[in-house]
Amino acid sequence: MGYKDDIPKLAAEVAEQKKKRNAIILVHNYQRPEVQDLGDFVGDSLGLAQEAAKTDAELIVLCGVDFMAETAKLLNPEKVVLLPEDRALCPMAQMIAPDDVVELKAEHPGAVVVSYVNTPADVKAVTDVCCTSANAVKVVNSIPPEKPVIFTPDRHLGAYVQRETGRENMIIWNGLCPTHALMRAEDVLRAKEKYPDAEVVVHPEAPMEVIELADAVRSTSGMLRYCGETKASTFLIGTEIGMLYPLKKKCPDKEFVIVTGELVCPTMKMTTLRSLRNALRDMKYEITVPDDVASAARKSIERMLEIGRGRAG
């Protein structure tokens, strides 16, 4: 029997272990469909952080990538947080280090550091305020216009925020999401030829040439709201392919097409029901953050949550 044949049995074992452990399962929108189906909450980075901040569960299992589990731990220092796959490291998060931020701050005295939540905890610890793709514009707009903004690590999200805010005094780090960076304008134009009546909805981690062709730029949860509310019946989606599953669940009467078939994040696909079952059964892999790092990093996350409350992106 293969993995697909084992799904019902594994799902039952996950449910049993979750009840036994008094656990909550938080799942990102890019995860495998069968993992999403077992989530107590499925959403984007902002939603996962908000849910982690308010949960009463004794154990948090984060089905996503490393920085998401770290964020949950920062907001729940007294609880155990598990990441089912210890190899699930976000490539973008590896593109910035604390020393990089410290050096930028020295080069630009008085600048406010805004770091995408897609960063390690030690980067958050030298950050003034974090943001997600859902609230990045709101966070940057909250900073006095005369203050320069150091934005890390995603240059594409940074460029989008700069366009939306009209803010010229931004210093943007040269990182990116390798999956979203695969999109090109010609991919969108080719898809539009095939689906001329479709609306183009893309993630703000996309290159600017793609964003400029979009009808809407949204976080993953923002995509769900937008596609559910607009009258269009067909959508070209510019983000990781796992997003098609929650979109089709929410809007079964609408058609969703990925702009290019290459948009697969290998890291997001590492988590399976087996690894989720094993995490609950064997209590692995536990996320820890040193106290001194956690204390500083928590402040940047809490500032984000204060600024970004409500529906953004």
ABEGO torsion letter per residue (X at the ends): XBAAAAAAAAAAAAAAAAAAAGBBBBBBAABBAAAAAABABBBBAAAAAAAAAABABABBBBBBBAAAAAAAAAABAABBBBBABAABBBAAAAABBAAAAAAAAAABBGBBBBBBABBBAAAAAABABBBBAAAAAAAAAABBAABBBBBOABAAAAAAAAAAAGBABBBBBABBBAAAAABBAAAAAAAAAABAABBBBBBAABBAAAAAABABBBBAAAAAAAAAABABABBBBBBBAAAAAAAAAABAABBBBBABAABBBAAAAABBAAAAAAAAAAGOBBBBBBAAAAAAAAAAAAAAAAAABEBBX
